[in-house]
Amino acid sequence: MTANFKISVLFVIAVTMLGASDNCLIHKYILRQDLEDGAKPKLSDFAFYTGKISELVPAPNVFPYEVNAPLFSDYAEKARFICLPEGQTMVYDAEEAFEFPTGAVIIKNFFYWNDASVPQKGRRILETRLLIKEEKGWKALEYIWNTEQSDAFLEVAGAAFPVSWIDEKGKKQSIEYIAPNLNQCKGCHSYDGQFVAIGITARQLNREENNENQLLLWQKSERLALPEGFDPASAPRLTDYRSTDHPSYVKTSAGKQSTNHVSAAARSYLDANCAHCHNSHGPANTSGMFLDIGQTDPERLGVGKAPVAAGRGSGNRRFGIVPGKPNESILVFRMESDDPGIRMPELGRQMQHREGVELIKAWIREMN
Amino acid sequence: MYNSHKRFKHLDDTNQRLRRATVGVFLCLGQRNTTMYRPFLSILLLSFANALPAQPELEKQLQTLLIMAEDGSTVEFPEGTFTLSNTLSLDAKKNVTIRGAGQGKTVLSFKNQKQGAEGIKVTNAQNIVLEHFTIEDSKGDLIKTQQVRGLSFRDITAQWTGEPKATNGSYALYPVQCQNVRIERCTAIGASDAGIYVGQSDSVWVTNCVAKWNVAGIEIENTTNAWVWKNKAFDNTGGILVFDLPDLPKKRGGHVKVHDNLVTRNNFRNFAPKGNIVAKVPPGTGVMILATNDVEVFNNKIWDNKTASTAIVSYFIAETPIKDKDYNPYPSRIFIHDNIYSIGKRMPTWKSKLGFIFWWKFGKRVPHILYDGIQNPDWLDVNGILKPGYEICIRNNENGSFANIRADKLGLFKGKISKNAKPYDCEF
């Protein structure tokens, strides 16, 4: 009761001081209080969405974004949004994550369609991950949705619960879904031990949505500051590895795709799914295997590279990548495994990403 | 030698300060003492019921404790066996102690682990103490600590239960990229790679520990300033390994002292998955030094290791191509002295190429100290002897027979063995 009272008081103060939707963090102070009090603040408290919250209709200072190469998360779909404080902009960077104003929030909702072949049958939102830009840096928060889909609640220690859905082929899938705890967020969002944003880069966001370039669109709406004379065609861009003309997605298609395309798609896949840890400043730098898109040294990518501390993750294979031989490459073994002590990525995946594995296999097969 | 230990004195001081500053953050589960701890509970505001919560709920509470732990606090895990499904992680904390009720009393079991590549993971932290508990059967490593400055493991049993097997996780205690590490009175059992594995770290103590039924008992890898003393390494495939490997961010280890250890009966079959360097360690290895510089091995009892009581080898022996241009594959400044050796007449293993070579060359009379003889030509003087600064010295060992298998010139099998220890009779 006391906690509720505090929340209401702070809410009133916060709203009075800042106005309802001027700032993404009107409830920042309440939230702090809540973390200390152990109470459960709700996602709805942020007012990111208008109307029925599960519809995810963004409020005026909230807008959606899409990426070129998504991180595989057990086939979960993601609805991504950015909340910028009124009148503030993101600043473009060609290589690193964009610079965000204090008070900005990156919002990622994870859901499954009840029936992926018939999206009209609705969806179940499972969790919402927030990255909040504070003065001293980024902070993560994790919200778990209730089954009624009326709201989501803060869970610092994450959660695990069974989920099932019907996939695009009409097959029923079920897993024990695992939402990360706050430390695990940093397991990936880490650069030299500091908390960082990952996917908000030029190479991920430089893409067309409804025939319009996402970055130019944001420039027009004064959400993004681009350098003068910015040209999307010459800016970094990851290949969308999901593109349907890709052999790993349409295996029966007669025309064999060019090696170039496979290579670009594979490198893009590795950049998005592995390089947040496997870069020279990330948590997996202990391995000496770096999979970022800018990596040019074949051995750093794993070619002919013996494992360092892979343990049973080596799967009795000798090298990270054996050119031409995907089934002798440790990289493929770890992508195929669903054993927590073997699988890669270590977090956020329990199922095998069949299409991803096929893509990486095709890439290795075509290597000389 | 022992003077060098004083560099850790500041850590002692820190730990004392830590102990004084310990605030009671107790996880209280049972009926008893609930009332007593109520004030602490109200600080935490984790509403523990008087009855033991169901395991998933309990796991969440343990993890919540670690996330919410204030700098300077102690998180106590009570007596009991806890079955955990996910890694317990601690990140970006200072001066935090995680303490159990004792080995065998507080047991963290990861037998049913579903998520996470380790049992406990500590990252980006300072002055962390882990003590007094048993941790077992995780799918990957048992305790991994990365980027921690000031770290103590004390009185921990870290083990995979049952017969040692390839499906056991890799490392029991695994500090990597850490500084000022003390591993004391710990027991590591059943690792399919290394029981106590210190990687890419600096200033490390491993003392009064027991390592058994691991592939490698204790392994110091690409680590500088490590002291390994008064441990017992037995019934592993290899007892104590000091390795420098290529392709790592921390290029070179060295300045390692291995002394007053009991390294015995390390004849266990090698159950490491292939691909890993330890999969190449022959059963029957006592102490192995691979491509590291400045290593002193002395006053150890190295008994009944049937294949190579002490081996000094280059990375070439692994027969893995080297692509790292900054890597030095040769051992240098190695000093083996005042150890007590005994093997008796035992066949070296056939189940490894190296072991097979030894058997081929020596039959039942394998010398105690083996050197692969593969040398960097730039390090030799006109007489073909290693120049000062690169020397291999072997002196005053009890029963310390020596052989250079001269794998350099003639390949592994053809080299004409030299048992002449004269060129290596030196000290520094």
Interface residues (C-beta under 8 A of the other chain):
Chain A: L35 E36 D37 G38 V156 A157 G158 A159 A160 E176 I178 N181 L182 N183 Q184 K186 G187 S190 G193 S280 P283 N285 T286 G288 E299 G304 K305 A306 P307 V308 A309 A310 G311 R312 G313 S314 G315 N316 R317 R318 F319 I330 D339 P340 G341 I342 E346 L347 Q350
Chain B: L44 L45 L46 S47 P56 K60 Q61 Q63 T64 L66 I67 M68 S85 N86 T87 S89 L90 D91 A92 Q113 K114 Q115 G116 A117 K121 T123 N124 S138 K139 G140 D141 Q146 Q147 A166 T167 N168 G169 S170 Y171 Y174 V176 Q177 S192 D193 Y197 G199 Q200 L245 D247 L248 P249 A272 P273 K274 G275 N276 I277 A318 T320 P321 K323 D324
